[in-house]
Amino acid sequence: MPNKTLSTKIPEELRQQVDEIASIEKRAPSSVVRLAIEHYVSTYFELHPQFKAEILEAREAIREGDIEDYEFG
């Protein structure tokens, strides 16, 4: 599968941390970010299947107009 570009804005402090990791590991910053995204996505699908199911269920309810108000507290 060919690589695609994804642009995003991150806080300066986070960018500095990515650059530090890249320097320590002798990698490009884009490689560090790609690995971090891969880890997040893998963890999401492995550890949060119920969370994913609830999101999909909520999106379907919104699409059908069945929306409940959420109260904080």
Backbone hydrogen bonds in HBPLUS format (Angstrom, degrees):
<---DONOR---> <-ACCEPTOR-->    atom                        ^
c    i                          cat <-CA-CA->   ^        H-A-AA   ^      H-
h    n   atom  resd res      DA  || num        DHA   H-A  angle D-A-AA Bond
n    s   type  num  typ     dist DA aas  dist angle  dist       angle   num
A0014-LEU N   A0011-PRO O   3.08 MM   3  5.38 118.2  2.47 104.3 118.5     1
A0015-ARG N   A0011-PRO O   3.04 MM   4  6.40 157.9  2.09 153.8 160.8     2
A0016-GLN N   A0012-GLU O   2.92 MM   4  6.21 154.0  1.98 151.4 158.4     3
A0017-GLN N   A0013-GLU O   3.04 MM   4  6.33 149.2  2.13 143.0 151.3     4
A0018-VAL N   A0014-LEU O   2.91 MM   4  6.23 156.2  1.97 151.5 157.8     5
A0019-ASP N   A0015-ARG O   2.89 MM   4  6.14 161.7  1.92 150.1 155.3     6
A0020-GLU N   A0016-GLN O   2.89 MM   4  6.11 148.7  1.99 141.6 150.5     7
A0021-ILE N   A0017-GLN O   2.96 MM   4  6.22 163.9  1.98 151.7 155.1     8
A0022-ALA N   A0018-VAL O   2.88 MM   4  6.08 163.0  1.91 152.2 157.5     9
A0023-SER N   A0019-ASP O   2.92 MM   4  6.10 154.7  1.99 144.4 150.9    10
A0024-ILE N   A0020-GLU O   2.95 MM   4  6.21 164.9  1.98 153.8 157.4    11
A0025-GLU N   A0021-ILE O   2.88 MM   4  6.03 164.4  1.90 156.1 160.3    12
A0026-LYS N   A0022-ALA O   2.85 MM   4  5.63 105.5  2.42 135.4 151.0    13
A0027-ARG N   A0022-ALA O   2.87 MM   5  4.72 163.5  1.90 138.3 143.4    14
A0026-LYS N   A0023-SER O   3.32 MM   3  5.03 155.9  2.38  95.2 102.1    15
A0031-SER N   A0028-ALA O   2.91 MM   3  5.20 129.4  2.18 106.3 120.0    16
A0032-VAL N   A0028-ALA O   3.23 MM   4  6.69 151.7  2.31 151.6 159.5    17
A0033-VAL N   A0029-PRO O   3.01 MM   4  6.34 161.9  2.05 154.9 159.3    18
A0034-ARG N   A0030-SER O   2.90 MM   4  6.06 157.9  1.95 143.3 149.7    19
A0035-LEU N   A0031-SER O   2.95 MM   4  6.15 163.6  1.97 149.4 153.3    20
A0036-ALA N   A0032-VAL O   2.98 MM   4  6.20 153.9  2.05 145.7 153.3    21
A0037-ILE N   A0033-VAL O   2.92 MM   4  6.18 158.0  1.97 152.7 158.3    22
A0038-GLU N   A0034-ARG O   2.85 MM   4  6.10 162.6  1.88 152.8 158.1    23
A0039-HIS N   A0035-LEU O   2.92 MM   4  6.10 157.9  1.97 146.4 152.2    24
A0040-TYR N   A0036-ALA O   2.97 MM   4  6.21 161.8  2.01 148.1 152.8    25
A0041-VAL N   A0037-ILE O   2.90 MM   4  6.09 172.2  1.91 160.2 161.6    26
A0042-SER N   A0038-GLU O   2.94 MM   4  6.02 164.4  1.96 149.2 154.2    27
A0043-THR N   A0039-HIS O   2.92 MM   4  6.03 166.8  1.94 152.3 156.2    28
A0044-TYR N   A0040-TYR O   2.82 MM   4  5.98 157.7  1.87 150.0 156.9    29
A0045-PHE N   A0041-VAL O   3.10 MM   4  6.33 167.5  2.11 154.4 155.4    30
A0046-GLU N   A0042-SER O   2.98 MM   4  6.09 145.4  2.11 146.1 156.3    31
A0047-LEU N   A0043-THR O   2.79 MM   4  5.58 168.7  1.80 152.8 156.5    32
A0048-HIS N   A0044-TYR O   3.01 MM   4  5.21 141.0  2.16 132.0 139.7    33
A0052-LYS N   A0048-HIS O   2.99 MM   4  6.26 160.7  2.03 156.0 160.8    34
A0053-ALA N   A0049-PRO O   2.93 MM   4  6.16 159.7  1.97 146.7 152.3    35
A0054-GLU N   A0050-GLN O   2.88 MM   4  6.11 155.3  1.94 149.5 155.9    36
A0055-ILE N   A0051-PHE O   2.99 MM   4  6.25 152.8  2.07 147.9 155.2    37
A0056-LEU N   A0052-LYS O   2.98 MM   4  6.25 166.9  2.00 156.5 159.4    38
A0057-GLU N   A0053-ALA O   2.92 MM   4  6.08 154.5  1.98 145.5 153.1    39
A0058-ALA N   A0054-GLU O   2.89 MM   4  6.04 157.6  1.94 145.0 151.0    40
A0059-ARG N   A0055-ILE O   2.88 MM   4  6.13 158.9  1.92 152.9 158.8    41
A0060-GLU N   A0056-LEU O   3.04 MM   4  6.23 153.7  2.11 143.5 150.2    42
A0061-ALA N   A0057-GLU O   2.98 MM   4  6.26 155.1  2.04 146.3 153.3    43
A0062-ILE N   A0058-ALA O   2.91 MM   4  6.18 156.0  1.97 150.5 156.9    44
A0063-ARG N   A0059-ARG O   2.93 MM   4  6.14 158.2  1.98 145.1 151.3    45
A0064-GLU N   A0060-GLU O   2.95 MM   4  6.22 145.1  2.07 144.4 153.8    46
A0066-ASP N   A0061-ALA O   2.78 MM   5  4.93 142.7  1.92 157.4 151.9    47
A0065-GLY N   A0062-ILE O   2.97 MM   3  4.92 152.8  2.05 100.7 109.5    48
